[in-house]
C-alpha cells in the first residue's frame, strides 16, 4: 500500500467499529440524551475505561523511558 493512503485507511479502520456499534440514545428522537447515558451505557463505560488505562499506561511508559521527565515530575533540576 502506498504511504499516501496509509493514514486515511488507518483512520477509516478506527472509525468503522464506532459506526458498527451505534446504538439508540443519541441524536434527534434517539431517546435518552443525558449525561447519565454516558455513565450507564456499557459501550460508553468500556470506552472510558479503555481510555483511562491507555492514559495511565502512556504516563507510566513515559516516566520509565524518559529520565528527564521523571526528574521534572519529582521537582528535581538537572
N, C-alpha and C positions, 0 to 999 in steps of 0.2 A: 504494500500500500504506500502511496506517495505521502511524503511528510505534510503536504498541504491539506490532506484530508484527515490526518490523524487526530487533530484537535476536535473538529466538528463531529467526527464519528464517536469519539470518546464522550463528548457532551451528550449526544443523542443516546448513547448507550446508558448514560446515567439517568436520563430523563424518562426513558421508556418504562422502567419499573414504577415510577411515580404515576404515570398515566394509567398503567395497568392496575394500580392499587387505588384508583379513585373510588370514593365511597360517598354515600349521602351525608349531608350535613354541611355542605358548603354551597355558597352562591345563592342566586335568586330562587326562592322556593325550595331550597335544599333541606330545610328543617332547622335543626339546632345550630345556630351560628354564634355561639358564645365562647367565652374564654374557657369555660368548663369543658367544652367539647375537646379542646386540645389536651386537657389533663386526664380525661376519662376514656378517650378512644384508644384502643390498643395500638393502632397504627401510628398514632402520634407519640405514644409513650415509647414505643420501640425506637423511633427516630430520635427522640430526645435523649434517651439513654445511650444510643449509639454515638451521638454527637458528644455527649459528656465523656464517654470512655475514650473517644478519639482525641478530644482536647487534653484530657489528663495524660494519655499516652504520649502525645506530642510534647507536653511540658516536661514529663519525666525523661524522654529521649533527649530533648534539648539540654536539660540540666546535666545529663550524663555525658553528652557528646561535646559540649562547648564549655570548657573550664572557665572562660571569662564570664559567661552568663551565670555560672554558679557563684562566682565571686561577687558579681554585681547584685544578685538576689540576696546574698548574705551581708551586703553592705561593706565588703572589703574592697579596697582600692588596689590597683596594680594587677 
